[in-house]
Amino acid sequence: MSNDNFFSMDRLVEFGLGVGVAQQMIRTMNQSMQNMYVPGSVQSMPQTASPIYYVALDGKAIGPLNDSEMMQLVSQRKVNKDTLCWMPGMPAWKAIEEVPAVLKLIALTPPPLNP
């Protein structure tokens, strides 16, 4: 067999080694790219925490409440649009109808089922 022939043993071994090295390089590059932090990418955005609410019931401040706890109070009709509410960052207590974040929860809460 001549070394000039593509199918000679030396050429096949070189080709196989080249393919093996190329595959390892591709794996290494893919792992590096998956572990890379890219500012502003969708995958690296931190999850926002659920808002915290406080409501005034029977003259007492109830809270901190998360979204599901607030929706439960709405469905039990303990809270309505006139109930006073406070969230961190607000300067004073306001009626729920003046707080868009809480008003949204009231709109998303399904009405109770009538038996």
CYANA upper distance limits for C-alpha pairs under 8 A (distance plus 0.5 A):
  1 MET  CA      5 ASN  CA      7.98
  1 MET  CA      8 SER  CA      6.87
  2 SER  CA      8 SER  CA      7.26
  3 ASN  CA      8 SER  CA      6.51
  3 ASN  CA     10 ASP  CA      7.81
  3 ASN  CA     11 ARG  CA      8.04
  4 ASP  CA      8 SER  CA      8.16
  5 ASN  CA     11 ARG  CA      8.38
  6 PHE  CA     11 ARG  CA      6.41
  6 PHE  CA     12 LEU  CA      7.84
  7 PHE  CA     11 ARG  CA      6.92
  7 PHE  CA     12 LEU  CA      6.70
  8 SER  CA     12 LEU  CA      6.83
  9 MET  CA     13 VAL  CA      6.66
 10 ASP  CA     14 GLU  CA      6.67
 11 ARG  CA     15 PHE  CA      6.55
 12 LEU  CA     16 GLY  CA      6.60
 13 VAL  CA     17 LEU  CA      6.61
 14 GLU  CA     18 GLY  CA      6.56
 15 PHE  CA     19 VAL  CA      6.74
 16 GLY  CA     20 GLY  CA      6.70
 17 LEU  CA     21 VAL  CA      6.63
 18 GLY  CA     22 ALA  CA      6.61
 19 VAL  CA     23 GLN  CA      6.69
 20 GLY  CA     24 GLN  CA      6.82
 21 VAL  CA     25 MET  CA      6.70
 22 ALA  CA     26 ILE  CA      6.73
 23 GLN  CA     27 ARG  CA      6.75
 24 GLN  CA     28 THR  CA      6.68
 25 MET  CA     29 MET  CA      6.63
 26 ILE  CA     30 ASN  CA      6.61
 27 ARG  CA     31 GLN  CA      6.68
 28 THR  CA     32 SER  CA      6.68
 29 MET  CA     33 MET  CA      6.65
 30 ASN  CA     34 GLN  CA      6.66
 31 GLN  CA     35 ASN  CA      6.77
 32 SER  CA     36 MET  CA      6.60
 37 TYR  CA     44 SER  CA      7.57
 38 VAL  CA     44 SER  CA      7.61
 39 PRO  CA     44 SER  CA      7.62
 40 GLY  CA     44 SER  CA      7.52
 40 GLY  CA     45 MET  CA      7.54
 41 SER  CA     45 MET  CA      7.25
 50 SER  CA     66 ASN  CA      6.88
 50 SER  CA     67 ASP  CA      7.33
 51 PRO  CA     66 ASN  CA      6.79
 51 PRO  CA     67 ASP  CA      7.53
 51 PRO  CA     87 MET  CA      8.31
 52 ILE  CA     63 GLY  CA      8.47
 52 ILE  CA     64 PRO  CA      6.25
 52 ILE  CA     65 LEU  CA      6.06
 52 ILE  CA     66 ASN  CA      5.86
 52 ILE  CA     67 ASP  CA      8.18
 52 ILE  CA     87 MET  CA      6.64
 52 ILE  CA     88 PRO  CA      7.64
 53 TYR  CA     63 GLY  CA      6.85
 53 TYR  CA     64 PRO  CA      6.05
 53 TYR  CA     65 LEU  CA      5.47
 53 TYR  CA     66 ASN  CA      6.90
 53 TYR  CA     70 MET  CA      8.12
 53 TYR  CA     85 CYS  CA      7.54
 53 TYR  CA     86 TRP  CA      6.57
 53 TYR  CA     87 MET  CA      5.50
 53 TYR  CA     88 PRO  CA      8.23
 54 TYR  CA     61 ALA  CA      6.87
 54 TYR  CA     62 ILE  CA      5.99
 54 TYR  CA     63 GLY  CA      5.04
 54 TYR  CA     64 PRO  CA      5.96
 54 TYR  CA     65 LEU  CA      6.69
 54 TYR  CA     85 CYS  CA      6.13
 54 TYR  CA     86 TRP  CA      5.63
 54 TYR  CA     87 MET  CA      6.77
 55 VAL  CA     61 ALA  CA      6.15
 55 VAL  CA     62 ILE  CA      5.78
 55 VAL  CA     63 GLY  CA      7.18
 55 VAL  CA     83 THR  CA      7.51
 55 VAL  CA     84 LEU  CA      6.23
 55 VAL  CA     85 CYS  CA      4.93
 55 VAL  CA     86 TRP  CA      6.88
 56 ALA  CA     60 LYS  CA      5.82
 56 ALA  CA     61 ALA  CA      5.07
 56 ALA  CA     62 ILE  CA      6.56
 56 ALA  CA     83 THR  CA      7.15
 56 ALA  CA     84 LEU  CA      5.90
 56 ALA  CA     85 CYS  CA      6.92
 57 LEU  CA     61 ALA  CA      6.96
 57 LEU  CA     62 ILE  CA      7.23
 57 LEU  CA     78 LYS  CA      8.32
 57 LEU  CA     79 VAL  CA      8.45
 57 LEU  CA     83 THR  CA      8.13
 65 LEU  CA     69 GLU  CA      6.16
 65 LEU  CA     70 MET  CA      6.67
 66 ASN  CA     70 MET  CA      6.71
 67 ASP  CA     71 MET  CA      6.67
 67 ASP  CA    105 LEU  CA      7.78
 68 SER  CA     72 GLN  CA      6.64
 69 GLU  CA     73 LEU  CA      6.89
 70 MET  CA     74 VAL  CA      6.80
 70 MET  CA    105 LEU  CA      8.01
 71 MET  CA     75 SER  CA      6.64
 71 MET  CA    105 LEU  CA      6.73
 71 MET  CA    106 ILE  CA      7.34
 71 MET  CA    109 THR  CA      6.40
 72 GLN  CA     76 GLN  CA      6.65
 73 LEU  CA     77 ARG  CA      6.71
 73 LEU  CA     78 LYS  CA      5.86
 73 LEU  CA     79 VAL  CA      6.22
 74 VAL  CA     78 LYS  CA      6.53
 74 VAL  CA     79 VAL  CA      5.48
 74 VAL  CA     80 ASN  CA      7.04
 74 VAL  CA    106 ILE  CA      7.00
 74 VAL  CA    109 THR  CA      7.61
 75 SER  CA    109 THR  CA      7.13
 75 SER  CA    110 PRO  CA      7.75
 75 SER  CA    111 PRO  CA      7.05
 75 SER  CA    112 PRO  CA      6.91
 79 VAL  CA     83 THR  CA      6.35
 80 ASN  CA     96 ILE  CA      7.77
 80 ASN  CA    106 ILE  CA      8.49
 81 LYS  CA     95 ALA  CA      7.03
 81 LYS  CA     96 ILE  CA      5.42
 81 LYS  CA     97 GLU  CA      5.40
 81 LYS  CA    103 LEU  CA      7.95
 82 ASP  CA     95 ALA  CA      5.61
 82 ASP  CA     96 ILE  CA      6.43
 82 ASP  CA     97 GLU  CA      7.10
 83 THR  CA     95 ALA  CA      5.92
 83 THR  CA     96 ILE  CA      6.29
 84 LEU  CA     93 TRP  CA      6.46
 84 LEU  CA     94 LYS  CA      5.72
 84 LEU  CA     95 ALA  CA      4.90
 84 LEU  CA     96 ILE  CA      6.47
 85 CYS  CA     93 TRP  CA      5.96
 85 CYS  CA     94 LYS  CA      5.91
 85 CYS  CA     95 ALA  CA      6.40
 85 CYS  CA     96 ILE  CA      6.21
 85 CYS  CA     99 VAL  CA      8.33
 86 TRP  CA     90 MET  CA      6.99
 86 TRP  CA     92 ALA  CA      7.35
 86 TRP  CA     93 TRP  CA      5.41
 86 TRP  CA     94 LYS  CA      7.02
 94 LYS  CA     98 GLU  CA      6.87
 94 LYS  CA     99 VAL  CA      7.60
 95 ALA  CA     99 VAL  CA      7.54
 96 ILE  CA    100 PRO  CA      8.27
 96 ILE  CA    102 VAL  CA      6.68
 96 ILE  CA    103 LEU  CA      6.62
 97 GLU  CA    102 VAL  CA      8.34
 97 GLU  CA    103 LEU  CA      6.34
 98 GLU  CA    103 LEU  CA      8.19
 99 VAL  CA    103 LEU  CA      6.58
100 PRO  CA    104 LYS  CA      6.51
101 ALA  CA    105 LEU  CA      7.37
102 VAL  CA    106 ILE  CA      7.07
103 LEU  CA    107 ALA  CA      6.89
104 LYS  CA    108 LEU  CA      6.76
105 LEU  CA    109 THR  CA      6.62
